[in-house]
Structure formats: structure tokens, C-alpha cells
Amino acid sequence: MSEQAKLLRIYTDEAAYFGDRKVFEVVATRARDAKLAGATVVQALFGFGRSAHLHRPHLLEDDQSLVIEIVDAEASLRAFAASLGDIEGIGLITLEAVEVLGGDNIGGAIA
């Protein structure tokens, strides 16, 4: 049986810090603390954003683009995204419909 869910994508990069922690670690920890179904951090091979700065692998730098993906119920994801307003270093945040075909039941959050 398929379930309707939403996919939250948060764009950042490896070089972004919030205090003394990397932004992607802070976001993933907050997602766990918010009891969201799970978070995956995906490293891009190449990327750029509004500034047109190219993020790509480099021997001496950690500056690759990252995408944090979280699938859960829409209300939970909207509330979570709103809670990230204090974190600098987050770029684009998107929310889109997805259909969960298998795997875990997203913690029962999706009817």
C-alpha cells in the first residue's frame, strides 16, 4: 500500500558552520530530536547556488554542496523547516510531494 508524504530538501555546503558545528550535523541532529522519520545527507559532486560560487571536490578544501533529505508528514516538515530560521548557512529549502512505496511506515506519522 502506498502512502502520501512530503520530501523536505535543505541545501547547504560542507564549509557552512553554525557555531562550532557543521550546519548539516546541526540540522540532522535537530531532525532526530524532532522525532522525524529520518534524515539523509547527500554530497554533491558539483554545485552552485545564488552566489554562483562553484562547489566541487578539492584536495585541500571541504566545500562540496550538500543536500539534506527528510521524508515525513507535511505538517511535521513545515514545522521543522520553520524551526531552522536561526541557522545561517542554509540555502534553498524545498518541499515536494512523494509517494512512499515501501520501507518503514514513517513512524506512523502518515495516514
C-alpha positions as CSV (number, residue, x, y, z in Angstrom):
1,M,0.0,0.0,0.0
2,S,1.4,3.4,-0.9
3,E,1.4,6.4,1.5
4,Q,1.4,10.1,0.7
5,A,4.3,12.0,2.2
6,K,6.4,15.1,1.6
7,L,10.1,15.4,0.9
8,L,12.0,18.3,2.6
9,R,15.3,19.2,0.9
10,I,17.7,21.5,2.6
11,Y,20.7,22.8,0.5
12,T,23.9,23.8,2.2
13,D,27.6,23.0,1.9
14,E,30.3,21.3,3.9
15,A,32.1,24.6,4.7
16,A,29.0,26.1,6.5
17,Y,29.2,26.2,10.2
18,F,26.7,27.1,13.0
19,G,28.8,27.9,16.0
20,D,31.5,25.2,16.2
21,R,29.4,22.5,14.4
22,K,28.8,21.9,10.7
23,V,25.4,23.0,9.6
24,F,24.4,19.6,8.2
25,E,25.2,18.0,11.6
26,V,23.1,20.6,13.4
27,V,20.1,20.1,11.0
28,A,20.4,16.2,11.2
29,T,20.6,16.3,15.0
30,R,17.6,18.7,15.2
31,A,15.6,16.4,12.8
32,R,16.3,13.4,15.1
33,D,15.4,15.5,18.2
34,A,12.1,16.5,16.5
35,K,11.4,12.7,16.0
36,L,11.2,13.0,12.2
37,A,11.3,9.7,10.4
38,G,15.0,10.1,9.4
39,A,17.4,12.3,7.5
40,T,19.9,11.6,4.8
41,V,22.8,13.9,3.9
42,V,23.9,13.6,0.3
43,Q,27.2,15.0,-1.0
44,A,27.1,16.5,-4.5
45,L,29.9,16.1,-7.0
46,F,29.4,19.7,-8.2
47,G,27.1,22.5,-7.5
48,F,26.5,26.3,-7.3
49,G,23.8,28.5,-5.9
50,R,22.7,32.1,-6.0
51,S,26.3,33.4,-5.5
52,A,27.5,31.3,-8.5
53,H,30.4,30.0,-6.3
54,L,31.4,26.6,-7.7
55,H,31.4,23.8,-5.0
56,R,33.5,20.8,-6.2
57,P,35.9,18.3,-4.7
58,H,39.3,19.8,-3.9
59,L,42.2,18.2,-2.1
60,L,42.7,20.9,0.4
61,E,39.1,22.1,1.0
62,D,35.8,20.7,2.3
63,D,33.4,22.8,0.3
64,Q,31.2,20.5,-1.6
65,S,27.4,21.1,-1.9
66,L,25.2,19.0,0.4
67,V,21.5,18.2,0.3
68,I,19.7,17.0,3.5
69,E,16.6,15.0,2.6
70,I,13.9,14.2,5.1
71,V,10.6,12.4,4.3
72,D,7.7,12.7,6.8
73,A,4.2,14.2,7.1
74,E,3.8,17.7,5.7
75,A,2.8,19.3,9.0
76,S,5.9,17.9,10.7
77,L,8.2,19.0,7.9
78,R,6.8,22.5,7.7
79,A,7.2,23.0,11.5
80,F,10.7,21.7,11.3
81,A,11.7,24.0,8.4
82,A,10.3,26.9,10.3
83,S,12.4,26.0,13.3
84,L,15.7,26.3,11.3
85,G,15.4,30.1,11.0
86,D,18.3,30.7,13.4
87,I,20.8,28.7,11.3
88,E,22.9,30.7,8.9
89,G,24.5,28.7,6.1
90,I,21.3,27.1,4.8
91,G,20.5,27.9,1.3
92,L,17.3,26.8,-0.5
93,I,14.7,24.7,1.3
94,T,12.1,22.9,-0.8
95,L,9.1,20.7,0.0
96,E,7.6,18.4,-2.5
97,A,5.1,15.5,-2.7
98,V,6.5,12.0,-2.7
99,E,4.8,8.6,-2.6
100,V,6.2,6.1,-0.2
101,L,6.1,2.6,-1.7
102,G,7.8,0.5,0.8
103,G,10.1,0.5,3.8
104,D,9.3,1.9,7.2
105,N,6.0,3.4,8.0
106,I,7.5,6.8,8.7
107,G,6.8,6.3,12.3
108,G,3.1,6.1,11.8
109,A,3.1,9.8,11.0
110,I,1.5,9.4,7.6
111,A,-2.0,8.1,7.3
